[in-house]
Amino acid sequence: MAGDGGEGAKYWLHVLTEIKNRGVGDVCIVVCDGLAGLPEAISAVWPAAVTQTCIVHLLRNSFRYASRKDWAAIARDLRPVYTAPTEAAALDRFAEFAAAWEARYPAIVRLWEHAWAEFVPFLAFDPEIRTIIATTNAIESLNARFRRSVKARGHFPNEQAALKHLYLTIVSLDPTGRGRRRWTNRWKAALNAFDIAFDGRVSAGRK
């Protein structure tokens, strides 16, 4: 569905309720970027869903508060946090990060502290699931194609025309369907891990 640019719990509740009414009865995990009101809306529409902060966006948001010359060092020191085997280990690594960087960039430390509740579910998952959650290159690439295509088009007479344009953009990226089959094969290990982690809800939803 096309949005109107609004945000907040009421807006996201409307969006997610419409998605549920279209047939998405159950969701295991929602990966999002700390949008205001979205976690509350997710809990209201799909009570069993896990809300997970996007690791890639959390890192990118961290860089917004730092000088570019420190990006590589910050990325290096944050990596042990989100690759930790347990939440306790992640807390220890985060304490080390805070000790090294809080004096210079306190906003980065506050950012991670604020996002921690939605960050830690990531640490309980198997490597196959962590890889899927943390790797958003395909999604980012598609969004970039959308932006370039819409910018080149300029304007649309109505919402339906805009949606049709985006659909044709998707089709043009994989006209033969071979790319889709390759991505399906890459997801097989993750789907098995998801099904185990979420007590068979994935396989039940595919029947």
C-alpha positions in Angstrom: 0.0 0.0 0.0 1.1 3.6 -0.6 1.7 5.8 2.4 0.8 9.4 2.9 4.0 10.3 4.7 2.6 10.1 8.2 4.0 8.3 11.2 3.1 7.4 14.7 1.3 4.5 16.5 -2.1 5.3 15.0 -0.8 5.5 11.4 1.2 2.3 11.7 -1.7 0.5 13.4 -3.8 1.4 10.3 -1.0 0.2 7.9 -0.4 -3.1 9.7 -4.1 -3.8 10.2 -4.7 -3.4 6.5 -1.8 -5.8 5.7 -3.3 -8.3 8.2 -6.8 -8.0 6.6 -5.2 -8.8 3.2 -4.3 -12.2 4.5 -1.0 -11.9 6.6 -2.4 -13.5 9.7 0.8 -14.2 11.4 4.3 -12.6 11.4 7.3 -14.1 13.2 9.6 -11.2 13.2 9.5 -7.6 12.0 12.8 -5.8 11.3 12.5 -2.1 11.4 14.4 1.1 12.0 13.0 2.5 15.2 10.1 4.3 13.6 8.0 6.1 16.2 4.9 4.0 17.2 5.8 1.0 15.0 6.8 -1.5 17.8 3.5 -0.7 19.6 1.5 -1.2 16.4 3.3 -4.5 15.7 2.4 -5.8 19.2 -1.2 -4.9 18.8 -1.7 -6.5 15.4 0.6 -9.5 15.7 1.1 -10.1 19.5 3.4 -13.1 18.9 5.8 -11.2 16.6 9.3 -10.2 17.6 10.2 -6.6 16.9 13.9 -6.4 15.8 15.9 -3.3 15.2 17.7 -3.4 11.8 21.4 -3.8 12.6 22.6 -2.1 9.4 20.5 1.0 10.1 21.6 1.1 13.7 25.2 1.2 12.5 24.4 3.8 9.9 22.6 6.0 12.5 25.6 5.6 14.8 27.9 7.1 12.1 25.6 10.2 11.9 26.9 11.3 15.3 30.6 10.7 14.5 33.3 12.3 12.4 34.0 10.4 9.2 37.6 9.8 10.2 36.3 7.7 13.2 33.8 5.6 11.2 36.1 2.6 10.6 37.2 2.5 14.3 33.6 2.8 15.5 32.5 0.0 13.2 35.4 -2.2 14.4 34.5 -1.6 18.0 30.7 -2.2 17.5 31.2 -5.4 15.6 31.9 -7.5 18.8 28.6 -6.2 20.2 26.3 -7.4 17.5 28.3 -10.6 16.8 28.4 -11.6 20.5 27.1 -15.1 21.2 24.8 -14.0 24.1 23.2 -10.9 25.5 25.5 -11.0 28.5 28.5 -11.0 26.2 27.0 -8.2 24.1 26.6 -6.1 27.3 30.2 -6.6 28.2 31.4 -5.7 24.7 29.0 -2.6 24.7 30.5 -1.5 28.1 33.9 -1.7 26.5 32.7 0.4 23.5 31.1 3.0 25.8 34.3 3.2 27.9 36.2 4.0 24.7 33.8 6.3 22.9 31.2 7.8 25.3 33.4 10.9 26.2 33.7 11.8 22.5 30.3 10.5 21.1 27.8 10.2 23.9 24.9 10.3 21.4 26.1 7.0 19.9 26.0 5.3 23.3 22.5 6.7 24.0 21.3 5.5 20.6 22.3 1.9 21.4 20.9 2.1 24.9 17.6 3.3 23.6 17.5 0.6 20.9 18.7 -2.2 23.1 15.4 -3.9 23.8 14.7 -4.2 20.1 18.3 -5.1 19.3 18.8 -8.1 21.7 16.4 -10.6 20.0 19.0 -10.8 17.2 21.4 -12.4 19.7 19.2 -15.4 20.4 19.0 -16.5 16.7 21.1 -19.1 14.9 23.7 -17.8 12.4 21.4 -18.5 9.4 18.8 -16.2 10.8 21.4 -13.5 11.8 22.7 -13.5 8.3 19.3 -12.9 6.8 18.4 -10.1 9.3 21.8 -8.3 9.0 22.2 -8.6 5.2 19.9 -6.1 3.6 21.9 -5.5 0.4 19.2 -6.9 -1.9 16.5 -4.7 -0.2 18.7 -1.6 -0.3 19.5 -2.2 -4.0 15.8 -2.5 -4.8 15.0 0.7 -2.9 17.8 2.5 -4.8 16.3 1.3 -8.1 12.9 2.5 -7.0 14.3 6.0 -6.2 16.1 6.3 -9.5 13.1 5.1 -11.5 10.6 7.4 -9.7 13.0 10.4 -10.0 13.4 9.8 -13.8 9.6 9.5 -14.2 9.0 12.8 -12.5 5.3 12.6 -11.5 2.3 10.3 -11.6 -1.3 11.2 -12.3 -2.5 9.0 -9.4 -1.5 6.4 -6.9 -2.4 3.4 -9.1 0.0 4.7 -11.8 2.8 5.0 -9.2 2.2 1.4 -8.0 2.1 0.1 -11.5 5.4 1.9 -12.2 7.1 0.3 -9.2 5.7 -3.1 -10.2 7.2 -2.8 -13.7 10.5 -1.8 -12.1 10.6 -5.0 -10.0 9.7 -7.1 -13.1 12.5 -5.5 -15.1 15.1 -6.5 -12.6 14.4 -10.3 -13.0 12.3 -10.8 -16.2 13.2 -14.5 -16.5 12.7 -15.4 -12.9 16.1 -17.1 -12.5 17.2 -14.5 -9.9 14.2 -15.3 -7.8 15.0 -19.0 -7.9 18.6 -18.3 -6.8 17.4 -16.2 -3.8 14.9 -19.0 -2.9 17.7 -21.5 -2.7 19.7 -19.1 -0.5 16.8 -18.9 2.0 16.4 -22.6 2.5 18.8 -22.9 5.5 17.3 -19.7 7.0 13.7 -21.0 6.6 14.6 -24.2 8.5 16.2 -22.2 11.3 13.2 -19.8 11.4 10.8 -22.8 11.7 12.7 -24.2 14.6 13.1 -20.9 16.4 9.4 -20.1 16.0 7.9 -23.5 16.9 6.7 -24.5 13.4 4.8 -21.3 12.6 6.7 -20.8 9.3 5.8 -24.2 7.9 2.2 -23.9 9.3 1.8 -20.6 7.5 3.0 -22.2 4.2 0.3 -25.0 4.2 
